[in-house]
């Protein structure tokens, strides 16, 4: 089992301008239908931009619509050499079950990562301590591992992925 390296993360490192702490998480990768690992060190080594897309939980009403919306811009993000990682507190097994049962996720290509203990969400300041669930948060990270943009909303408001794409394009430009 992959362990995330969050023990070395600062308590809160999620301010814009901060260096993203190194972490790795187990994930379900729908493109291959297999489990995989997402690792921020590998993304940086590959020179990739990164969208970290935190959401509260699988099998909820709003989350699949947000991920389907993100899927609509993910091809453009990939062309911009930008990795997309969706992260929730669910296990990789729950991600597999959800992705194969939820019609809105049938075309999803980016990994669904598991932050079961909430360490990554907590270290980045996007964990709701009362529920133990990540808030709806979108973090944009440049290839040097610097957090350039952070949008955080409560559980009941969805995000606009076209705005996320616009921001990535603007930062790259």
C-alpha positions as CSV (number, residue, x, y, z in Angstrom):
1,X,0.0,0.0,0.0
2,X,1.3,3.4,-0.8
3,X,1.7,5.7,2.1
4,X,1.5,9.4,1.6
5,X,4.4,11.5,2.8
6,X,2.2,14.0,4.6
7,X,3.9,13.4,7.9
8,X,6.7,15.8,6.7
9,X,4.2,18.4,5.5
10,X,4.0,21.7,7.3
11,X,0.7,22.1,9.3
12,X,-0.7,24.5,6.7
13,X,1.1,25.0,3.5
14,X,-1.8,26.0,1.3
15,X,-1.2,29.7,0.9
16,X,-0.8,31.1,-2.6
17,X,2.9,31.5,-3.3
18,X,3.8,28.5,-1.1
19,X,5.7,25.5,-2.4
20,X,3.4,22.5,-2.6
21,X,4.4,19.8,-0.1
22,X,5.5,16.5,-1.6
23,X,2.8,13.9,-1.3
24,X,1.7,10.7,-3.0
25,X,-1.8,9.2,-2.8
26,X,-3.3,5.9,-4.0
27,X,-5.9,6.5,-6.8
28,X,-8.2,4.8,-9.2
29,X,-7.2,5.6,-12.8
30,X,-10.2,5.3,-15.0
31,X,-8.2,5.4,-18.3
32,X,-6.5,2.1,-17.4
33,X,-9.2,0.7,-15.1
34,X,-6.4,0.1,-12.6
35,X,-5.2,1.4,-9.3
36,X,-2.3,3.8,-9.5
37,X,-0.4,6.3,-7.5
38,X,-0.3,10.1,-7.9
39,X,2.9,11.7,-6.8
40,X,3.6,15.4,-6.8
41,X,7.4,14.8,-7.1
42,X,6.8,12.9,-10.4
43,X,4.6,15.7,-11.7
44,X,7.3,18.3,-11.0
45,X,10.0,16.1,-12.4
46,X,8.0,15.8,-15.6
47,X,7.5,19.6,-15.7
48,X,3.8,19.5,-15.4
49,X,1.3,22.1,-14.3
50,X,-1.3,20.6,-12.0
51,X,-4.9,21.1,-11.0
52,X,-5.8,19.6,-7.6
53,X,-9.5,19.3,-7.5
54,X,-10.7,18.5,-4.0
55,X,-14.3,17.4,-3.5
56,X,-16.1,16.0,-0.4
57,X,-17.3,12.5,-1.3
58,X,-18.2,10.0,-3.9
59,X,-21.9,9.0,-4.4
60,X,-23.2,12.5,-3.7
61,X,-25.4,14.6,-5.9
62,X,-23.2,17.6,-6.8
63,X,-19.8,15.9,-7.1
64,X,-20.4,13.9,-10.3
65,X,-21.7,17.0,-12.1
66,X,-18.5,18.9,-11.1
67,X,-16.3,16.0,-12.3
68,X,-18.2,15.7,-15.5
69,X,-17.8,19.5,-16.0
70,X,-14.0,19.1,-15.3
71,X,-13.9,16.3,-17.8
72,X,-15.1,18.6,-20.5
73,X,-12.0,20.8,-20.2
74,X,-9.5,18.1,-19.3
75,X,-8.4,17.4,-22.9
76,X,-7.5,21.1,-23.2
77,X,-5.7,21.0,-19.9
78,X,-3.7,17.9,-21.0
79,X,-2.7,19.7,-24.2
80,X,-1.4,22.5,-21.9
81,X,0.7,19.8,-20.1
82,X,-1.4,20.1,-17.1
83,X,-2.3,17.1,-15.0
84,X,-5.7,16.9,-13.3
85,X,-6.1,15.0,-10.0
86,X,-9.4,14.8,-8.3
87,X,-9.1,14.1,-4.5
88,X,-11.6,13.1,-1.9
89,X,-11.7,11.3,1.4
90,X,-13.0,8.1,-0.2
91,X,-10.9,5.0,-0.8
92,X,-9.6,3.9,-4.2
93,X,-12.0,1.0,-4.1
94,X,-15.0,3.4,-3.5
95,X,-13.7,5.5,-6.4
96,X,-13.7,2.5,-8.7
97,X,-17.2,1.6,-7.7
98,X,-18.5,5.1,-8.1
99,X,-16.7,5.6,-11.5
100,X,-18.2,2.4,-12.9
101,X,-21.7,3.0,-11.6
102,X,-22.2,6.8,-12.1
103,X,-23.3,7.6,-15.7
104,X,-21.8,11.1,-15.5
105,X,-18.4,9.6,-14.9
106,X,-18.3,7.2,-17.9
107,X,-15.8,9.3,-19.8
108,X,-13.6,10.4,-17.0
109,X,-9.9,10.1,-17.7
110,X,-8.1,11.7,-14.7
111,X,-7.2,9.9,-11.5
112,X,-9.5,9.9,-8.5
113,X,-7.1,10.0,-5.5
114,X,-7.7,8.9,-2.0
115,X,-6.9,11.2,1.0
116,X,-8.7,8.9,3.5
117,X,-7.2,10.5,6.6
118,X,-7.5,14.0,5.2
119,X,-3.8,14.7,5.7
120,X,-3.3,16.4,2.3
121,X,-6.5,18.4,2.5
122,X,-5.6,19.5,6.0
123,X,-2.1,20.5,5.2
124,X,-3.4,22.6,2.3
125,X,-6.1,24.3,4.4
126,X,-9.1,22.8,2.6
127,X,-10.3,20.2,5.1
128,X,-13.6,20.9,7.0
129,X,-12.5,19.9,10.5
130,X,-16.1,19.4,11.7
131,X,-17.0,16.7,9.1
132,X,-13.5,15.5,8.2
133,X,-14.3,16.0,4.5
134,X,-12.4,18.2,2.0
135,X,-14.2,21.4,1.0
136,X,-14.7,22.1,-2.7
137,X,-11.3,23.4,-3.6
138,X,-9.3,23.9,-6.8
139,X,-5.6,24.5,-6.5
140,X,-3.4,25.4,-9.5
141,X,0.3,24.5,-9.2
142,X,3.0,25.4,-11.6
143,X,5.8,23.0,-12.8
144,X,8.1,24.3,-10.0
145,X,5.6,23.2,-7.4
146,X,4.4,26.7,-6.4
147,X,0.7,27.1,-5.5
148,X,-0.4,29.9,-7.8
149,X,-4.2,29.9,-7.3
150,X,-6.6,28.6,-4.7
151,X,-10.4,28.6,-4.8
152,X,-12.3,27.2,-1.8
153,X,-16.1,26.9,-1.5
154,X,-18.3,25.2,1.0
155,X,-20.1,21.9,0.2
156,X,-23.2,23.2,-1.6
157,X,-21.6,25.4,-4.3
158,X,-20.2,23.9,-7.5
159,X,-17.3,25.2,-9.5
160,X,-16.9,26.3,-13.1
161,X,-14.2,24.3,-14.8
162,X,-14.0,26.6,-17.8
163,X,-12.8,29.3,-15.3
164,X,-10.2,26.8,-14.1
165,X,-9.0,26.2,-17.7
166,X,-8.9,30.0,-18.3
167,X,-6.7,30.5,-15.2
168,X,-4.3,27.8,-16.3
169,X,-4.1,29.3,-19.8
170,X,-3.5,32.7,-18.3
171,X,-0.8,31.5,-16.0
172,X,1.0,29.7,-18.8
173,X,0.7,32.7,-21.1
